[in-house]
Amino acid sequence: MFNKQKSSMETEIFEQSNVLENLLKTHVNDNNYILFDIPSDIQKVVIVASGSSYHCARYAADLFGNIAQIEARAIYSSEFLLKSAVPHESDILYVFITQSGETSDTNSALRKAKELGMRTLCITNKKGSTIWEASDFKIDCCAGEEKSIAATKSLTTQMLCCTLLVLKYSAHKGIDITHYIEQLKTLSENIEKTYELHAQIKEVAKFLSKFKNIVITADGISYAIAKEASLKIKETSYINVYSNILGEFMHGHVAILNNKPAFIHISINELSYTAIKNLNKIEEDYNPPICIIGCSNEKIKAKHHINLNCESDIVKSFCIVVISQLLALETAKALGKNVDKPHGLNKVVK
């Protein structure tokens, strides 16, 4: 059975409010100027990563389009290596995200990009690592040592670094980013409020631990968080968790609800008319126990609803990631799993 002593995963989840506040102070000065260097003549961004870092990449790609109006795409490191043709125009920046800086396929992807003459930027938690030394530009996550195999504080610091990268490019394009920086300054405070939901999250986790299968859906930028929530529950609880974009889920994939899994929908933003219609259709046809994380609607009959009211969608996205981390932690604990030593998994910590 799982030791009642606090795990590294739990400790690191609860370090995030301080770690993110310190990261913001490291990379943003008193005049709201973002301090790290970037190449200015960039029109497109390709973000390459694996695991949780890929989910950060997916989140960042959406932010680039939504805020900076820069075309961006995320791609798995292993997939990038298999492609015979990859984007290699002179106005592209390749961004590589890795906690340790030693992720083998991500480092191989960087070498491939450099062979094509591409400019490279890394976001990593390890100065002096292989990827740090090989990249043209670099951003330090400043997360400190992460002992847990499940990425927690390394992920949210990567997300904050990516957000600042997007804002720096937005400022280069003449977009006023002051209000975004001011919102980010409330990040630590709002994550502290998220911790106060722990008891409610524990109750939902106890319910989820009774299922062998869980479906998680989302729309838009929330989908990156749904994929991360799915991974966190899989690697800590060994439950079969499937994630998909809600609209796509309705095209055939919805049939898996015949197996009576638990159903989670994650939404940073207010639910759209289409999302409400699809969720009601799911409830009418399959009647799964629905859990909403984030924004819900009175028209949705949810068995459980976990939410934190927050004016900023960007800040709220971090809070929902923390909710997902706590949900995975407590589901694993309810099943008696050791979250710090999941079977068959290892962490690169060089």
Buried (B, 14 or more C-beta within 10 A) or exposed (E): EBEEEEBBBBBBBBBBBBBBBBBBEEBBEEEBEBEBEBBEEBEBBBBBBBBBBBBBBBBBBBBBBBBBEBBBBBBBBBEBBEEEEBBBEEEBBBBBBBBBBBBEBBBBBBEBBBEEEBBBBBBBBBEEBBBBEBBBBBBBBBBBEBEBBBBBBBBBBBBBBBBBBBBBBBBBEEEEBEEBBEBBBBBBEBBBBBBEBBEBBBEBBBBBBEBEBBBBBBBBBBBBBBBBBBBBBBBBBBBBBBBBBBEEBBEEBBEBBEEBBBBBBBBBBEBBEEBBEBBBEBBEEBEBBBBBBBBBBEEBEBEBBBBBEBEBBBBBBBBBBBBBBBBBBBBBBBBEBBBBEBEEEEBEEE
